[in-house]
Amino acid sequence: MSAPPQGRPPRVMRCPVCADEFVWPDDPYISLHDERNDRFELVDVSSLSPTKRDNLVRKGYRQCPNPAGDTPEHYLPATYADHGDPLVIGLVGAPISGKTHLLTAMIRQAYLNGLATHGVTVTALDVRRHKAFREYFILPFERGDLLAGTGNGIVEAADILLVRGPGGQRPVTFFDVAGEDLESTDPRANRFLMATNAVIFVHASEDPLETGRSSGRSENASFEQAVAQLPGDRLPAVIAVTKADRLRYVPPAERWLHRGDETELKADRVRAESRDVYAYLHQAGALASLRPFDEFARCTLHFVSASGGDAVPVDAADPGKKHFPHGFHPTRVLEPLVSILAMTGIITGPEADRVGRP
């Protein structure tokens, strides 16, 4: 690894996958992925023209040195350190809480320019990773298929975007980890929390169809584990009540679902929705799911619906295979992300400064 150019201090980065810190290399070697053989090849780009070099760097990777040596080999986009401080967003929730559907709908809407009214644009920083995310999650979701939950033991990021807003441009990494891993007491199972600097806590609305019991219960092991490991005085948090379409005729959720997607950031409106979600969760007896509100200095609460309805079996002989018969109709899925972007300075201004504050 060569030394940084004279006068430019080395940049220390924290890997979102292994949570180790290391000095970002400043040498002409990048790794390119060979799709045919599914392997990475180290390439020296120093002799290439600037146009060719920049093209390969945009498509290339840097291998994380993982100083602790406790994580399998992994790579970050070669341009990961070329922008502002990375934002790592973790989705935390119990099994079958709807994390995967919410994340898929959220990223899809962001790519469809859903954040443009806030002055924010989104592109793929890791093109290869986003292609896989689109193939395995977004396209099946658009077909109305029920998405499989996140598999246990997966420590890789779901997607890495480049988000440009009034506050600059920053890499944004999303982690969707299996609820079973989040509830595990094994610290290796939820290591990603050490690199997280914003959290979306996902609580499913009354959920008897999948679980046979109400999710408004007094314990939430996923939330408890995350709250215990995260510094709530420094990180912004969101509580998203998913599957809120089941509450479309129930106040106060119906008020917010009928509004649809918001086009302007208003701190008073965010506070009003947060108050109503808090009241709903408190009345439902889901007090453990409200703990992030008490522990995090900046926190907002939102009603969201990723699909707009429940999935039903495709074939009576195979009840496990389901789809959404009326297609998918995401509602307010960007509101949690807008709050995070406001609380982390990507969306700026007086209204953004007030979001999530008492």
N, C-alpha and C positions, 0 to 999 in steps of 0.2 A: 504494500500500500504506500503510495507516494504521499509526501507532505503537501498540505494545501498551498496554493500560491501565496507568495509573500504578501503580507498585509491583510489576508483574509483568514480570520480565525477558523479553526476546525468546527464543524457543526456536529454536535452530539444529538443523536436521534434515539428514540425509544421504539423498538420493534413492536407493532401491535399484536404480533403472533406469540412471541416468546416473552415479551415484556422486558427484555434485556436492553440496556443502553450501550451504544457503541459510537465511535467516530465514523461518520459517513465517509466512505472512501472517495478520493478525488484523483482517480487514475483513469486511463483510457480503456479499461477492460469492463465489458458488460456481458451478461449472459443472455443468449437468445434461446427461445424454446423451439426444439425440433419436434414438430407435431407428429411426424411420421414415426419416430422412435421414442417419443414421449420422454425427452431428456433435455437438459440444458447444456449449451455449449458456450464456453468462454471465448469472446471475440475481442481483439484489439482494434478499436475504431480510430486510432490516432492518425493513420495514414489516409483516411478517407476524406473526401471533400466535405465542407461544412454541411451541405444539403444532405448528403448520404449519411453522414455521422448523426445528424439530428434526427433523421428518419429512423435509424436503427435504435437510437437511445430512447425514442418515444415508445418503441415496441419492446425494449429490452428490460432486463432485471438486474438487480444486485442481490447476491446471496447474503442473507443475514449471517454474521459470524456466530451468533448465539453463544456469547462468551461463557454462559453457565453450562452449556452442553447438555441441556435437559429437554430439548425439543427436536423432533425430526427435521431434516434439511428443509429449509423454506426460503422463499425469495420475495423481494419487494420490488415494485416498479422502479426502474432506473431513475425516474424523475421525481421520486417520492420526496426528496429533500430540496427540490427546486422551487418550492412554494412556501407559503406561510406555515405556521405550526400545524401539524396534522391533528385532526379531530377524530377520535375513536368513539363510536357510539355503540354501546352494548344493549341488546334487547334482553330483558330479564323477565321470566314468567314461568309458571308451572307448566307441566306437560298438557297439551291440548288447549292452551290458552289462546292460540291464534297468532303466535309470534311470526311464524313463517308467512302466513297469508298477509299480515299487516306489513311486514317488511317488503314483500313482493309488490303489493299494491302501492306502497309508498315510493319505492324506487321507480316503478313503472310510471307513476304520475309525475315524478320529478323529471324523468327523461322526456315526458310529453310536454315539457315546458310549463308544468303546473306551478312553478315558483317564480315565473317571469314577472308577475305583478308585484313581487317583493324585490325586484331587481336582481334576481338570482338565476344563474344558468348552471347546468350540470352536464358534464361529459365524463366518459370513462377514463380514469387514470390507468387502470389495469385492463386493457382491452381484452386480453385473453380470459381473465376472470369474469368480466362482465358478459362476454359471449356465452360462457358456461352458465352463468346465472340466468341469462335470458332463455337459453335453451331448456334448462331443467326446471325453471320456476315461472318466468313471465309468460312464455308461450303456452304451457299447459294451463296456467291461470286464465289466459285469454280464451282458451277453448272451453272453459267452464269446468276443468278437472279439479278435483279436490287434491291439494298438494300434500305430499307426505311430510310428516314432521321431521325435524332435524335429527340426524342419526347421532347416537352416543359417541363420545370420544373425538368429535370433530373440533379441531382447534384453529382451522384456517378461517380467514375472513370470508364473509358471504360476497361482498363486493367492495371495491375501492373506487370512489368517484373523485373528480376534481370539481369543486364547487366554487364558483366565482360570484361574489356579491359586493355590496357597497363597502364591506370591511376587508376586501382583498380576496385572494384565492387560496384555498386550503384543500389538501387531500382529506377526504372523509371516508373512514373505514367503518363498515357495519359488521357486527358480529351477531349471529343468531345461533345460540348454543342450546342443545337439548335441555329440556326442563329437568331431566334426571341428572344431568351433569351439574346443573345449577344447584340442585338440592343435595349434591354429594358433599361429604365432608373431606374428600380428597382434594387438597389444594391444587393439584395438577389439573383437575377436571374443570376448574373455572379460573385458570391462570389469566385469561384475557382481561379479567376485571382489573388487574394491576396496571394495564395500559389504557384502560378506559378513562375518558375525561368528559363523558356525558352518558346518561342512562335513560332508556325508555322502559319503564316498568309496565308490563302487560297483564291486565286482569280481565278475564273473560266474564261477560255478563252471565246471568243465570244460565247454566249449561247442562240441563238434565239429559239432552239428547246424546251427548258423547260420554258423559261421566256417570250418569245415573244419580247425580246429586248436585245440589246447588254449589256454585263456586263462592257464594257469600258465606264462607266458613271463617272461623276465627284464626286459622293458621295459614301461613303462606311461606313455606320453607324456602322457595326461590328468592323471594323478597328479603327474607331474614338473612340469608347467606350473603346476598349482595350488599345490603345495608351495613352489615358487620365489617365488610372489607373495604368499603369506599368512604373517602373523606367528604362527607356531606357538606362541610363548610366551604369546600372549594369547587365541587362539581354541580352542574345544573342537572335537574331530573324532570322527567315527565311521567305521569301515570296515565296510561291509555286504557279505557274500558272498551275492549273489543267485542265483536258480535253484538254491537248496540242495535242492530236492526231488529233484534228480538224485543227491543224496548221502544219501537217506533211509535207506539200508541200510549206509552207510559211517560207521564211527566216525571222529571224534567228533561229526560233524554229526547223526547219527541220534539221539543222546541229547537234543539240544536241540530238534530238530523234533518229537520225540514229546512233549515237554513242552507244546507249544502256546503260547498267549499267556499271559504272566505277569500276575498281578493285584496283585502287591506288589513294590515296589522294594527289592532287597537288593543292596548293593554287593558282597558276597562272591560272589554268584551271577553278577553282571555280570562280575566279574574272572575267574571260572572259565570263563565262555563266551569271554571275550576271550582267555584263555590257549589254549583249544582251537582257536579260529579262527586264532590266530597259528601254532600248531603245524601246522594244515592248510595254510595258505598257505606256510609255510616248507618243508614236505615236498613241496608241489606245485612248488616252485621259483619261486613268484611273489614274489620278494624285493622287487621294485620296488613292489609293491602294499602292502608293509609299511612303506614309508618314512614315511607319515604317523604311524605309531605311534612312530617314533624322533624325528620333528620336532615333534610337538605335545605340549604339556605334559600335556594331559588328552585321552585317547583311549580309546574302547571299540571292541570288535569283535563282530560278530553274524552268525549264520546266519539268512537270511530267504528266504522263498518267496512271491512276489507272487501267483502263479497256482496253484501246487500241481502243475503238470505242464507238459508241452510242448505247443505248438500244432502242429496238423497241417493239411495242405492241405485246403481245402473241396472243391476240384475238381481232379482230376488234370490237366485242361487248363489250369489256372491255379494253379501251385504257389506263387505268391507270395501268394495269398489264403489266410489260415489262421485257424483258430479253436481253442478249447480244447474238445475233445469231451466232457469230463467236467465242464464248467463251471469256475469259478475257486474256489480255496480258499486264501485268503491265510493264511500262517502266520508269526507273529512279526514282522510288518511294522512294528508300532508300537515294537518294542524300540529301534531306532536313534533314533526321535523321543523316546522316554522318556529315553534317556541324554542327548540334547541338552537337553531341558527341565530335567533335573536339573543338568547342568553350567552352565546359564545362569541358574539361580535361579528358574525358574518353578515347578518342584517343589522344595520345601525340606525341611529336616530333616537329621539326622545321616547317614542313609544316602545322601541326595542329595549331601551334601558330599564323600563318599568316592568317588563314581562317577568313573571315569576317572583316578583318582590312582594312582601306583605303590603 
